[in-house]
Amino acid sequence: MILKTILLSAIELAQPTTPPAGVNTEGLADFLRKFFAPLFLVVVSVVALFFLFTREITRFVQFIILAVAIGVIFYVPNIIEVTAKAIAGALGITRG
């Protein structure tokens, strides 16, 4: 009896389910930007100061260029969406 209950529960859990229809991700990107922006700035500042105090100017410049590129990717509105659409279009992927 117990084994039968366990097997029926396992079969029920193994059935595919549909995602909830009421999931709302509106504003999620803005929330994540507001959440991670201060953390990003603190990390960039600390690492940049470390490179300056150790007089590693070449690494400092490389790090600043990388930090600016990452900042542009994550904080310019819609750049990820536009880039993803452009890559999908270049690969010939259309909306289905």
Backbone as numpy.savetxt, mean C-alpha at the origin, in Angstrom:
# Nx Ny Nz CAx CAy CAz Cx Cy Cz
-20.98 -39.54 16.31 -21.80 -38.34 16.31 -20.94 -37.09 16.31
-19.88 -37.07 17.16 -19.00 -35.92 17.23 -18.22 -35.79 15.92
-17.74 -36.91 15.39 -16.99 -36.89 14.14 -17.86 -36.38 13.00
-19.13 -36.78 12.99 -20.06 -36.31 11.96 -20.25 -34.81 12.05
-20.38 -34.27 13.25 -20.54 -32.83 13.45 -19.31 -32.07 13.00
-18.13 -32.61 13.32 -16.89 -31.97 12.91 -16.77 -31.96 11.39
-17.08 -33.08 10.74 -16.99 -33.15 9.28 -17.99 -32.22 8.61
-19.21 -32.16 9.12 -20.22 -31.26 8.54 -19.80 -29.80 8.72
-19.21 -29.47 9.86 -18.74 -28.10 10.08 -17.58 -27.76 9.14
-16.68 -28.71 8.94 -15.55 -28.49 8.04 -16.03 -28.30 6.61
-17.01 -29.08 6.19 -17.56 -28.95 4.84 -18.24 -27.60 4.68
-18.96 -27.18 5.69 -19.64 -25.89 5.63 -18.64 -24.75 5.55
-17.55 -24.84 6.30 -16.53 -23.80 6.28 -15.76 -23.78 4.97
-15.68 -24.91 4.29 -14.93 -25.00 3.04 -15.70 -24.44 1.85
-16.99 -24.19 2.00 -17.79 -23.67 0.90 -17.37 -22.23 0.59
-17.28 -21.87 -0.70 -16.93 -20.49 -1.04 -18.04 -19.54 -0.62
-17.63 -18.37 -0.20 -18.60 -17.36 0.20 -18.45 -16.13 -0.66
-19.49 -15.37 -0.79 -19.42 -14.12 -1.54 -18.99 -13.01 -0.60
-18.24 -12.05 -1.10 -17.82 -10.95 -0.23 -19.03 -10.11 0.18
-18.96 -9.46 1.30 -20.08 -8.63 1.74 -20.33 -7.50 0.75
-21.59 -7.23 0.49 -21.94 -6.21 -0.49 -21.77 -4.80 0.06
-21.75 -4.64 1.36 -21.71 -3.32 1.96 -20.33 -2.82 2.32
-19.26 -3.38 1.77 -17.92 -2.91 2.09 -17.69 -1.57 1.41
-17.33 -0.58 2.19 -17.12 0.76 1.66 -15.67 1.17 1.89
-14.92 1.30 0.83 -13.52 1.71 0.94 -13.32 3.16 0.52
-14.38 3.90 0.44 -14.30 5.31 0.07 -13.50 6.06 1.14
-12.50 6.76 0.73 -11.70 7.53 1.66 -10.57 6.74 2.31
-10.40 5.48 1.93 -9.35 4.67 2.54 -7.97 5.21 2.20
-7.76 5.61 0.96 -6.45 6.14 0.56 -6.13 7.41 1.32
-7.12 8.28 1.49 -6.89 9.52 2.24 -6.56 9.22 3.70
-7.27 8.26 4.28 -7.00 7.88 5.67 -5.58 7.36 5.81
-5.16 6.49 4.88 -3.81 5.94 4.96 -2.75 7.01 4.75
-3.01 7.95 3.85 -2.07 9.05 3.65 -1.92 9.88 4.92
-3.04 10.21 5.55 -3.00 11.01 6.78 -2.35 10.24 7.92
-2.49 8.93 7.92 -1.93 8.11 8.99 -0.42 7.95 8.84
0.05 7.69 7.61 1.45 7.39 7.40 2.31 8.61 7.07
1.71 9.75 6.74 2.50 10.93 6.38 3.43 11.37 7.50
2.96 11.54 8.73 3.89 11.96 9.79 4.99 10.92 10.05
4.63 9.66 10.02 5.61 8.60 10.23 6.68 8.63 9.13
6.26 8.80 7.90 7.18 8.88 6.76 8.13 10.06 6.93
7.59 11.22 7.30 8.42 12.41 7.46 9.43 12.25 8.59
9.03 11.63 9.69 9.95 11.42 10.82 11.09 10.49 10.41
10.76 9.40 9.74 11.80 8.45 9.32 12.76 9.10 8.33
12.23 9.84 7.37 13.08 10.51 6.39 13.98 11.53 7.08
13.44 12.27 8.01 14.23 13.28 8.71 15.35 12.66 9.53
15.05 11.61 10.26 16.07 10.97 11.10 17.19 10.38 10.24
16.83 9.69 9.18 17.85 9.09 8.32 18.67 10.17 7.62
18.02 11.23 7.17 18.74 12.32 6.51 19.71 12.99 7.48
19.28 13.23 8.70 20.18 13.82 9.69 21.36 12.90 10.00
21.10 11.60 10.06 22.19 10.64 10.28 23.23 10.76 9.18
22.79 10.80 7.92 23.74 10.90 6.82 24.49 12.23 6.85
23.82 13.30 7.25 24.51 14.59 7.31 25.54 14.62 8.43
25.18 14.10 9.59 26.12 14.12 10.72 27.32 13.20 10.50
27.14 12.14 9.74 28.27 11.26 9.45 29.03 11.71 8.19
28.60 12.81 7.62 29.25 13.43 6.45 29.30 12.50 5.24
28.22 11.75 5.04 28.09 10.90 3.87 27.16 11.60 2.88
27.71 12.58 2.20 26.91 13.44 1.34 26.33 12.66 0.16
27.10 11.74 -0.41 26.61 10.96 -1.55 25.39 10.13 -1.15
25.48 9.44 -0.02 24.32 8.65 0.44 23.15 9.55 0.81
23.45 10.73 1.36 22.39 11.68 1.70 21.62 12.09 0.45
22.34 12.43 -0.61 21.68 12.85 -1.85 20.88 11.69 -2.45
21.46 10.49 -2.44 20.73 9.33 -2.96 19.45 9.09 -2.15
19.56 9.20 -0.84 18.40 8.98 0.02 17.33 10.03 -0.21
17.72 11.28 -0.34 16.73 12.35 -0.57 16.02 12.14 -1.90
16.74 11.74 -2.94 16.11 11.47 -4.24 15.11 10.33 -4.11
15.50 9.26 -3.42 14.59 8.13 -3.20 13.39 8.53 -2.37
13.60 9.33 -1.33 12.50 9.77 -0.47 11.51 10.64 -1.24
12.02 11.51 -2.09 11.13 12.35 -2.90 10.32 11.49 -3.87
10.97 10.50 -4.50 10.26 9.62 -5.43 9.16 8.84 -4.70
9.45 8.31 -3.53 8.44 7.58 -2.77 7.33 8.52 -2.33
7.69 9.71 -1.91 6.67 10.69 -1.51 5.74 11.05 -2.65
6.29 11.21 -3.84 5.45 11.53 -5.01 4.50 10.37 -5.31
5.02 9.16 -5.26 4.18 7.99 -5.57 3.02 7.87 -4.60
3.27 8.07 -3.31 2.23 7.83 -2.33 1.37 9.03 -1.99
1.86 10.25 -2.23 1.10 11.41 -1.77 0.52 12.27 -2.86
0.83 12.02 -4.13 0.16 12.73 -5.22 -1.16 12.00 -5.48
-2.27 12.71 -5.40 -3.57 12.05 -5.56 -3.70 11.33 -6.91
-4.21 10.13 -6.87 -4.56 9.32 -8.04 -3.38 8.87 -8.89
-2.15 9.07 -8.46 -1.02 8.66 -9.31 -0.93 7.15 -9.42
-1.26 6.43 -8.35 -1.20 4.96 -8.40 -2.29 4.44 -9.33
-3.48 5.01 -9.23 -4.59 4.58 -10.09 -4.29 4.86 -11.55
-3.77 6.05 -11.85 -3.46 6.42 -13.23 -2.34 5.53 -13.77
-1.33 5.29 -12.95 -0.22 4.43 -13.38 -0.69 3.01 -13.63
-1.53 2.48 -12.73 -2.04 1.12 -12.90 -2.88 1.00 -14.17
-3.71 2.00 -14.44 -4.52 1.98 -15.67 -3.63 2.06 -16.90
-2.56 2.86 -16.84 -1.66 2.99 -17.99 -0.92 1.67 -18.24
-0.48 1.03 -17.17 0.22 -0.26 -17.33 -0.74 -1.32 -17.87
-1.96 -1.35 -17.34 -2.94 -2.32 -17.83 -3.26 -2.06 -19.30
-3.39 -0.80 -19.68 -3.65 -0.48 -21.08 -2.50 -0.87 -21.97
-1.27 -0.66 -21.50 -0.10 -1.04 -22.30 0.01 -2.54 -22.45
-0.47 -3.29 -21.45 -0.44 -4.74 -21.54 -1.64 -5.32 -22.30
-2.58 -4.45 -22.67 -3.74 -4.90 -23.42 -4.84 -5.46 -22.55
-4.81 -5.17 -21.26 -5.85 -5.65 -20.36 -7.00 -4.64 -20.36
-8.20 -5.15 -20.62 -9.35 -4.28 -20.61 -10.26 -4.63 -19.44
-11.13 -3.71 -19.10 -12.07 -3.98 -18.01 -13.06 -5.04 -18.46
-13.29 -6.01 -17.56 -14.15 -7.12 -17.93 -15.51 -7.08 -17.44
